[in-house]
C-alpha cells in the first residue's frame, strides 16, 4: 500500500502544480506554499520534491521555465514556471480521469456501508 500512496501523492503534486500554473506563472517557492496550504500539509512536501516534479514536468514538456528579474527593485533573477498547451491538455485529461475514479470510489464506500 505504501507504493500506491507514494505514487498517488506524486500524481497529486503534479496535478496541483499544473492547476496552479494554469492560473499564473509562479516560482517554485510560491508553488510549494500554495500546495502546502491547499492540501493542509497532508502531502508532507519539501521544496526538493517540488523541484524534482517541476524538472520532470518540464522534461515532458508540460511546463516551461523562464528566468525573470525585476531590475527596478534590484532583485536577483528567479525561475518562473508556466504551463504549456500540452500541459493544459494533460491537466484536463487528468481531471476527467480523477472524476471517474472518485465517483467509482464513492460508490464502493457507499455500498460498503449498506
C-alpha positions as CSV (number, residue, x, y, z in Angstrom):
1,X,0.0,0.0,0.0
2,X,2.9,2.3,0.7
3,X,3.9,2.2,-3.0
4,X,0.4,3.1,-4.1
5,X,0.3,6.0,-1.6
6,X,3.6,7.3,-2.8
7,X,2.5,7.2,-6.5
8,X,-0.8,8.8,-5.7
9,X,0.9,11.6,-3.8
10,X,3.3,12.2,-6.7
11,X,0.4,12.4,-9.1
12,X,-1.5,14.8,-6.9
13,X,1.5,17.1,-6.7
14,X,1.8,17.1,-10.5
15,X,-1.9,17.9,-10.8
16,X,-1.6,20.7,-8.2
17,X,1.4,22.2,-10.0
18,X,-0.3,22.2,-13.3
19,X,-3.6,23.5,-11.8
20,X,-1.8,26.4,-10.2
21,X,0.3,27.2,-13.2
22,X,-2.8,27.2,-15.3
23,X,-3.8,30.3,-13.3
24,X,-0.5,32.2,-13.0
25,X,3.2,31.8,-13.8
26,X,4.9,31.0,-10.4
27,X,8.3,30.4,-8.9
28,X,8.9,27.1,-7.1
29,X,8.7,28.6,-3.6
30,X,5.2,30.0,-4.4
31,X,4.1,26.7,-5.8
32,X,5.4,24.9,-2.6
33,X,3.5,27.3,-0.3
34,X,0.2,27.2,-2.4
35,X,0.2,23.4,-2.5
36,X,1.0,23.1,1.2
37,X,-1.8,25.5,2.1
38,X,-4.4,23.8,-0.3
39,X,-3.6,20.3,0.9
40,X,-3.4,21.3,4.6
41,X,0.1,19.8,4.6
42,X,-1.2,16.2,4.2
43,X,1.4,15.6,1.4
44,X,4.4,16.4,3.7
45,X,6.1,18.3,0.9
46,X,9.5,19.9,0.8
47,X,10.9,22.2,-1.8
48,X,13.1,19.4,-3.2
49,X,10.0,17.4,-4.2
50,X,8.6,20.4,-6.0
51,X,11.9,21.0,-7.8
52,X,12.0,17.3,-8.8
53,X,8.4,17.3,-10.1
54,X,8.9,20.6,-12.0
55,X,12.1,19.1,-13.6
56,X,10.1,16.0,-14.7
57,X,7.1,18.0,-15.9
58,X,9.5,20.3,-17.9
59,X,11.2,17.2,-19.5
60,X,7.7,16.0,-20.5
61,X,7.0,19.5,-22.0
62,X,4.0,20.0,-19.7
63,X,5.6,23.1,-18.2
64,X,8.3,25.6,-19.3
65,X,10.5,27.9,-17.4
66,X,12.0,31.4,-17.9
67,X,14.3,33.5,-15.8
68,X,12.8,36.9,-14.9
69,X,14.2,39.7,-12.8
70,X,12.8,42.9,-11.5
71,X,15.6,45.3,-12.4
72,X,13.6,48.3,-10.9
73,X,13.8,46.7,-7.4
74,X,17.4,45.2,-7.9
75,X,16.1,41.7,-7.3
76,X,18.1,38.7,-8.5
77,X,16.5,36.7,-11.4
78,X,14.1,34.0,-10.4
79,X,12.9,31.0,-12.5
80,X,9.2,31.3,-13.3
81,X,7.3,28.3,-14.4
82,X,4.3,28.3,-16.7
83,X,2.0,25.6,-18.2
84,X,2.3,24.7,-21.9
85,X,-0.6,23.8,-24.2
86,X,0.4,20.2,-23.8
87,X,0.3,20.6,-20.0
88,X,-3.2,22.2,-20.2
89,X,-4.5,19.3,-22.2
90,X,-2.8,16.8,-19.9
91,X,-4.4,18.6,-16.9
92,X,-7.8,18.5,-18.4
93,X,-7.5,14.7,-19.1
94,X,-6.2,14.1,-15.5
95,X,-9.2,16.0,-14.0
96,X,-11.6,13.9,-16.1
97,X,-9.9,10.6,-15.1
98,X,-9.9,11.7,-11.4
99,X,-13.6,12.5,-11.6
100,X,-14.3,9.0,-12.8
101,X,-12.1,7.4,-10.2
102,X,-13.6,9.4,-7.3
103,X,-17.1,8.5,-8.5
104,X,-16.2,4.9,-8.5
105,X,-14.5,5.1,-5.1
106,X,-17.5,6.9,-3.6
107,X,-19.8,4.1,-5.0
108,X,-17.6,1.5,-3.3
109,X,-17.7,3.3,0.0
110,X,-21.4,3.8,-0.1
111,X,-22.0,0.2,-1.0
112,X,-19.7,-1.0,1.8
113,X,-21.9,0.9,4.4
114,X,-25.1,-0.8,3.2
